[in-house]
Structures are given as structure tokens and as C-alpha cells.
């Protein structure tokens, strides 16, 4: 952002610093509830509040016992295994279907593109409780309610809109003359897609995959409707810990999820910059 010029008026200076103060206040409002969880996860006591020892920075008031409970408790480990087995498969399905849909809808000759796009991204617009209830009634009729594949397909449906949006954004700067050139050289549609289109839209595909993975890994409402006790995921176990057990281990799990989210968001930002460079939208 450009620095404030020395000849700026009083009003411009007030807006310049006021705007930054507002941004800092909004950032503080959004980030502080998350940052508070991190030190609480190291609480040596089974409390959800800061103890006097923690406020005094007494080393004895801090402990890793909540993390030890997470890695040793069979309920938490089973929930982690369920999340790890469900989220990647749902992500693969979302990426495959979402990428194909985005590539198809990018073609100018496809009729009703706007209506089809609206339908495909509706899962991220419709309230999640409505989608969960609809999936419950639909899957119960076809025998998928309470099954592994029922949860996987439900999470894939929630992740497809993110893949479509990111891949469509990448295709905006795609040079279609490359496809025609590949066809003139004798390449078929499948070979052209994997050799020409995919390398250029790969940052968007990976970005969509990360969003789909986060959506599946953090989702709790749909799995409560569609899943069963055998598909109890990590967010579901956290929900139980808040409602029934009031387990401080939730704080340790939340800190781990925050760290994973930060890593994934960093990867997304790096992919966004790489995509812009590939499309010639940024220097260097």
C-alpha cells in the first residue's frame, strides 16, 4: 500500500490512520478468540480458564498432558483415524468432479452455464443444516445413511463448489489457442487436457483440493446427520467433548487444527502467487 504523501490534507491523514486502526481492530476481533485457545491448551489444570500460575508465567502451571491425552485416548485416536480416512477420499472425488465441471463450464458453447454453475455451487450457499437434512432423507432411502461412503459422498458434495470456483478462476486467463494447437498436432482431448491444460490450471486444482480437504476435515453438521458412531470424526468428538464431557483435550485438538489450517493457508497463498505468475498477472 502506498505511503501517505507529505502534502496530504488533514482529512486524508485522518482517513489514512483511521482506516488502519479499523483494520487492526477487526483483525484483533477475529484472531484473538483463536489465539486464546493456544496457551489454554497447555494448562496444567483441567480448566478452560487461565489460572493464577499461568498469568504469572509459572512453568509448573503449564503442561502437555492434554496433548498426551489426545495421542493416548482411544476415542480421540479413532476419531482422528476416521477423519484421516474420510477427508482424503472425499477430496479426491471433489477434485475429480469439480475440475471436470469447471473445464466443461468454461466452454463458451455450453448452454445454461449460469444456471448449471448456480446449482453446482449451491451447497456452499444453502444453510448447512438444510443440506444435512436433505442428505439424511436421501441417503436413508438409498441405504447410504450411516455408512462410510455416505459420509464421503456428502463431504465430496460440500467440497465440489470450492474446486469449481478455484479452477474456474484459474481458467479465466487460460489461452485456448494452446488447445487448438495441441489438436492440430494430433493430440486427443484427454492427452490435451493432461499435457496442456492441467499443468496450467494445477495451482487452482490444488487450491480447490485444499479447500475441499479443510471442509471435510472440519465439518460436523453433515456427519451428525449422515454418519453413525462408526464414522465419528474429530470435529464430532470435539462436539461430544463440549456437550457431555467438558474435556480440556478439546483445546489441544483445536490448537493442532489451527496449526494445520495455518500451514494449508500458507500453501494456498504460495499457489495463488504461482498461478498469477503463470498467467502473467504479477511481475517476477
FENFEN-V771895 format. One record per residue. N is the residue number from 0. RES is the residue in one small letter. SS is DSSP state (H for helix, E for strand, L for the rest). Layout:
# FENFEN-V771895
n->[N	N]
res->[RES	RES]
ss->[SS	SS]
This chain:
# FENFEN-V771895
n->[0	1	2	3	4	5	6	7	8	9	10	11	12	13	14	15	16	17	18	19	20	21	22	23	24	25	26	27	28	29	30	31	32	33	34	35	36	37	38	39	40	41	42	43	44	45	46	47	48	49	50	51	52	53	54	55	56	57	58	59	60	61	62	63	64	65	66	67	68	69	70	71	72	73	74	75	76	77	78	79	80	81	82	83	84	85	86	87	88	89	90	91	92	93	94	95	96	97	98	99	100	101	102	103	104	105	106	107	108	109	110	111	112	113	114	115	116	117	118	119	120	121	122	123	124	125	126	127	128	129	130	131	132	133	134	135	136	137	138	139	140	141	142	143	144	145	146	147	148	149	150	151	152	153	154	155	156	157	158	159	160	161	162	163	164	165	166	167	168	169	170	171	172	173	174	175	176	177	178	179	180	181	182	183	184	185	186	187	188	189	190	191	192	193	194	195	196	197	198	199	200	201	202	203	204	205	206	207	208	209	210	211	212	213	214	215	216	217	218	219	220	221	222	223	224	225	226	227	228	229	230	231	232	233	234	235	236	237	238	239	240	241	242	243	244	245	246	247	248	249	250	251	252	253	254	255	256	257	258	259	260	261	262	263	264	265	266	267	268	269	270	271	272	273	274	275	276	277	278	279	280	281	282	283]
res->[x	x	x	x	x	x	x	x	x	x	x	x	x	x	x	x	x	x	x	x	x	x	x	x	x	x	x	x	x	x	x	x	x	x	x	x	x	x	x	x	x	x	x	x	x	x	x	x	x	x	x	x	x	x	x	x	x	x	x	x	x	x	x	x	x	x	x	x	x	x	x	x	x	x	x	x	x	x	x	x	x	x	x	x	x	x	x	x	x	x	x	x	x	x	x	x	x	x	x	x	x	x	x	x	x	x	x	x	x	x	x	x	x	x	x	x	x	x	x	x	x	x	x	x	x	x	x	x	x	x	x	x	x	x	x	x	x	x	x	x	x	x	x	x	x	x	x	x	x	x	x	x	x	x	x	x	x	x	x	x	x	x	x	x	x	x	x	x	x	x	x	x	x	x	x	x	x	x	x	x	x	x	x	x	x	x	x	x	x	x	x	x	x	x	x	x	x	x	x	x	x	x	x	x	x	x	x	x	x	x	x	x	x	x	x	x	x	x	x	x	x	x	x	x	x	x	x	x	x	x	x	x	x	x	x	x	x	x	x	x	x	x	x	x	x	x	x	x	x	x	x	x	x	x	x	x	x	x	x	x	x	x	x	x	x	x	x	x	x	x	x	x	x	x	x	x	x	x	x	x	x	x	x	x]
ss->[L	L	L	L	L	L	L	L	L	H	H	H	H	H	H	H	H	H	H	H	H	H	H	H	H	H	H	H	H	H	H	H	H	H	H	H	H	H	H	H	L	L	E	L	L	L	L	L	L	L	L	H	H	H	H	L	L	L	H	H	H	E	L	L	H	H	H	H	H	H	H	H	L	H	H	H	H	H	H	H	H	H	H	H	H	H	H	H	H	H	H	H	H	H	H	H	H	H	H	H	H	H	H	H	H	L	L	L	L	L	L	L	H	H	H	H	H	H	H	H	L	H	H	H	L	L	L	H	H	H	H	H	H	H	H	H	H	H	H	H	H	H	L	L	L	L	L	H	H	H	H	H	H	H	H	H	H	H	H	H	H	H	H	H	H	H	H	H	H	H	H	L	L	L	L	L	H	H	H	H	H	H	H	H	L	L	L	L	H	H	H	H	H	H	H	H	H	H	H	H	H	H	H	H	H	H	H	H	H	H	H	H	H	H	H	H	H	H	L	L	H	H	H	H	H	H	L	L	H	H	H	L	L	H	H	H	H	H	H	H	H	H	H	H	H	L	L	L	H	H	H	H	H	H	H	H	H	H	H	H	H	H	H	H	H	H	H	H	H	H	H	H	H	H	H	H	H	H	L	L	L	L	L	L]
